[in-house]
């Protein structure tokens, strides 16, 4: 059976989905599409391109998410994405943070559909990668279906064929980015309606999806599901995704196996002079929901241990986890 490449994806999340996080996720799911953190066009054009763009081959399939609103700049960055070997370039039209608004991109771009269309066309002309858009269902208290329908129609006319839709409005005034992920109400029916009206487009849904049952339910109405916080905070939730949603053989069979593979990577990097803590922070949810998980996290989070080798800390963390899992009389 053939599945859409966007059937199941892990959301781009600032300060979270860096290359360490993505490599950890790849130990649990091989087929789910991963996204970088949002990278601004200015950071790529004027900054350290390698720091922002380098990735490991194991991270494929991998999309680069861009933040920007100048067609020429976005075209230059789309070309870089192809040169670096990404599988997709995605334009952020959903982030509501004040910093992003000051840069005149993110969610505020939904109010300028023709500009987004111009950006998409410039990016498509500059590269052969799929150019996709991630957006909200509306901005501020604008809750008409027609608003998001017209946005999608305008951008699709420029050649965009894949839309990843966060099923909440973005309230640009008065809410923090965190609150914007929780307070505006979820309206999945709007995304479902988009798919019904634009059957030729790939429509993926994002926002508030918490388990495999909800993923399966959404896939009955849309082409794909993008999961964010569930994948990050409860990474073992991804363990069944390859088999259940991709029809592939499952990857690693146990949390112990994931931990072993991850610590082996950290140990190798540590022996080459790289600190392990920035990478290990992405794995702290591995044992969530099991006895002893809290003690395991506490050991790995102890700043006093950061000078020790990953193998040495693993031994202490495992002992603490097993002690915490042992019933006491």
C-alpha positions in Angstrom: 0.0 0.0 0.0 1.2 3.5 -0.9 1.0 6.2 1.7 1.3 9.9 1.5 4.8 11.1 2.6 2.9 13.4 5.0 0.9 10.6 6.5 2.6 11.1 9.9 5.1 13.8 10.8 6.7 15.3 13.9 6.2 19.1 14.1 8.9 21.7 13.9 9.4 23.0 17.5 11.7 25.9 18.4 14.4 24.9 20.9 13.3 21.2 20.6 13.6 19.6 17.2 17.3 20.2 16.7 19.5 17.6 15.1 20.1 15.8 18.4 16.3 15.5 19.0 15.8 14.2 15.4 18.5 11.6 15.7 16.9 10.4 18.9 13.5 10.2 17.3 15.0 8.1 14.5 15.8 5.4 16.9 12.1 5.0 17.6 10.5 5.6 14.1 12.3 5.3 10.8 9.5 6.4 8.5 7.8 9.3 10.2 8.8 12.6 8.5 10.8 15.0 10.7 11.1 18.8 10.6 13.8 21.1 11.7 13.2 24.0 14.0 12.2 27.1 12.1 15.2 28.8 10.6 14.9 32.4 9.5 16.1 33.4 6.0 18.3 36.0 7.6 20.0 33.4 9.8 20.8 31.3 6.7 21.8 34.1 4.3 23.9 36.0 6.8 24.8 33.4 9.5 26.5 30.1 9.9 24.8 27.9 7.3 26.4 24.7 8.4 25.3 25.2 12.0 21.7 25.6 10.8 21.6 23.1 8.0 23.9 20.2 8.7 22.2 16.9 9.5 22.9 13.2 9.6 21.7 10.9 6.8 19.7 8.9 9.3 17.3 11.8 9.7 15.7 11.4 6.3 12.9 12.0 5.4 13.6 15.5 6.7 12.1 18.9 5.9 13.6 22.3 6.5 11.2 24.9 7.9 11.9 28.5 6.9 10.7 31.7 8.4 10.6 34.7 6.1 8.4 36.9 3.9 10.7 38.1 1.1 10.3 35.9 -2.0 13.9 36.4 -3.2 15.3 35.5 0.3 13.1 32.5 0.5 14.1 31.4 -3.0 17.8 31.6 -2.0 17.1 29.5 1.1 15.1 26.9 -0.8 18.0 26.5 -3.2 20.2 25.9 -0.1 17.8 23.3 1.2 18.1 21.4 -2.0 21.9 21.7 -2.1 22.1 20.4 1.5 19.9 17.4 0.6 16.6 18.1 2.4 13.5 16.3 1.2 11.1 19.3 1.6 11.1 23.0 2.3 8.3 24.3 4.4 7.2 27.9 4.9 6.0 28.9 8.4 2.7 30.8 8.3 1.6 29.7 11.7 4.0 30.9 14.4 2.3 33.7 16.5 5.3 34.8 18.6 5.9 38.6 18.9 9.5 38.2 17.6 8.2 36.5 14.5 5.5 39.1 14.0 8.1 41.9 14.2 9.8 40.1 11.3 6.5 40.2 9.4 6.3 36.5 8.9 4.7 33.5 10.7 1.0 33.6 11.4 0.6 37.2 10.3 1.3 36.1 6.7 -2.1 34.5 6.6 -3.4 38.1 6.2 -1.4 38.4 3.0 -2.3 35.4 1.0 -1.0 36.8 -2.3 2.4 37.5 -0.7 2.5 33.9 0.5 1.7 32.8 -3.0 4.5 34.9 -4.4 6.9 33.3 -1.8 5.8 29.8 -2.8 6.2 30.5 -6.5 9.7 31.9 -5.9 10.7 28.9 -3.8 9.3 26.5 -6.4 11.2 28.2 -9.2 14.4 28.0 -7.2 14.4 24.3 -6.3 12.9 20.9 -7.2 11.8 20.0 -3.7 8.2 20.0 -2.5 7.4 23.4 -1.2 4.8 23.2 1.6 3.0 25.6 3.9 2.2 25.2 7.6 -0.5 27.6 8.8 -3.4 28.1 11.2 -7.1 28.1 10.4 -7.3 31.9 11.1 -5.8 34.8 12.9 -7.1 36.7 15.9 -10.9 36.3 16.2 -11.4 35.9 12.5 -13.2 32.5 12.5 -14.9 32.3 9.2 -14.2 29.2 7.1 -14.0 31.4 4.0 -10.9 33.1 5.3 -8.8 30.0 5.5 -10.4 28.6 2.3 -9.4 31.6 0.3 -5.9 31.5 1.8 -5.4 27.9 0.7 -6.9 28.6 -2.7 -4.6 31.5 -3.4 -1.5 29.7 -2.3 -2.5 26.5 -4.1 -2.8 28.6 -7.3 0.9 29.3 -7.0 1.7 25.6 -7.0 1.7 24.6 -3.4 0.2 21.1 -3.1 0.7 20.3 0.6 -0.8 22.3 3.5 -0.2 21.4 7.1 -3.0 23.0 9.1 -2.9 23.7 12.8 -6.5 23.5 13.7 -6.5 26.6 16.0 -6.6 30.3 15.3 -3.4 32.3 16.1 -4.3 35.2 18.4 -1.6 37.8 17.6 -2.3 40.1 20.5 -2.5 39.1 24.2 -1.4 35.5 24.1 2.1 33.9 24.5 3.2 31.3 22.0 2.5 28.7 24.7 -1.0 30.0 25.2 -1.6 30.1 21.5 -1.0 26.3 21.5 -3.7 25.8 24.1 -6.3 28.6 24.5 -7.7 29.2 21.0 -10.2 26.3 20.5 -9.4 23.4 18.3 -11.7 23.2 15.3 -10.8 20.0 13.5 -13.9 20.3 11.3 -12.4 23.3 9.5 -9.5 21.2 8.4 -11.7 18.3 7.4 -13.8 20.8 5.3 -10.7 22.0 3.6 -9.8 18.5 2.5 -13.4 17.9 1.3 -13.3 21.2 -0.8 -9.7 20.6 -2.1 -9.5 16.8 -2.6 -6.6 17.3 -5.0 -4.4 18.8 -2.3 -2.5 17.0 0.5 -4.0 18.3 3.7 -2.4 17.3 7.1 -3.8 18.3 10.5 -1.9 19.5 13.6 -3.0 20.4 17.1 -3.9 18.6 20.3 -3.6 15.1 19.0 -2.6 12.9 21.9 -2.5 9.2 21.0 -2.6 6.6 18.3 -6.4 6.3 18.4 -6.8 10.0 17.6 -4.2 9.8 14.8 -6.1 6.9 13.2 -9.4 8.8 13.6 -8.0 11.9 11.9 -6.5 9.9 9.0 -10.1 8.9 8.1 -10.7 12.6 7.2 -7.3 14.0 6.0 -4.1 12.9 4.4 -1.8 13.3 7.3 -1.3 14.1 10.9 1.5 16.2 12.4 2.2 15.5 16.1 4.2 17.8 18.3 4.3 17.7 22.1 3.2 14.1 22.2 6.3 13.0 20.2 8.6 15.1 22.3 7.4 14.5 25.8 6.3 10.9 25.3 8.7 9.6 22.7 7.9 6.0 23.3 4.5 6.8 21.9 6.1 6.6 18.5 7.3 3.0 18.9 4.3 1.5 17.1 4.0 4.1 14.3 6.1 2.4 11.7 4.0 -0.8 11.9 0.6 0.8 12.5 0.7 3.8 10.2 3.4 3.0 7.6 2.8 -0.8 7.2 6.5 -1.3 7.9 8.4 -3.6 10.2 8.7 -2.1 13.7 12.1 -0.7 14.6 13.6 -1.2 18.0 11.7 -3.5 20.3 12.2 -2.0 23.7 13.0 1.2 25.6 16.1 -0.5 26.8 17.3 -0.9 23.2 16.6 2.7 22.4 18.4 3.8 25.5 21.4 1.6 24.7 21.7 2.9 21.1 21.3 6.5 22.2 23.9 6.3 25.0 26.3 4.6 22.6 26.0 7.7 20.3 26.5 10.1 23.2 29.5 8.1 24.4 31.2 8.3 21.0 30.5 12.0 20.8 31.7 12.6 24.4 34.9 10.8 23.7 35.4 13.2 20.7 35.0 16.1 23.1 31.3 17.0 22.8 29.2 17.4 25.9 26.3 15.0 26.2 23.8 17.1 28.1 22.4 19.2 25.2 21.6 16.0 23.4 20.4 13.9 26.4 17.7 16.5 27.3 15.6 15.4 24.3 15.5 11.8 25.7 14.3 12.5 29.2 10.8 11.3 28.5 11.8 7.9 27.3 10.7 6.0 30.4 7.7 8.2 31.2 4.8 6.2 32.5 6.9 3.4 33.9 8.0 2.7 37.5 11.2 4.4 38.3 11.1 6.9 35.5 11.2 9.9 37.7 14.4 8.7 39.4 16.0 8.0 36.0 15.2 11.5 34.8 16.6 13.0 38.1 20.0 11.3 37.6 20.3 12.5 34.0 19.3 16.0 35.0 21.8 16.3 37.8 24.2 19.0 36.7 26.9 17.6 39.0 27.2 14.6 36.8 27.7 16.4 33.5 31.5 15.9 33.6 31.1 12.2 33.8 30.9 9.9 30.8 27.4 9.0 29.4 28.2 5.3 30.3 28.9 6.2 33.9 25.8 8.3 34.3 23.7 5.6 32.5 24.8 3.1 35.1 23.7 5.4 37.9 20.4 6.2 36.2 19.6 2.6 35.5 20.2 1.6 39.1 18.0 4.5 40.3 15.2 3.5 37.9 15.3 -0.2 38.9 15.4 0.8 42.6 12.4 3.0 42.0 10.5 0.2 40.2 11.1 -2.3 43.1 8.0 -2.6 45.4 8.9 -1.9 49.0 7.5 -3.8 52.0 
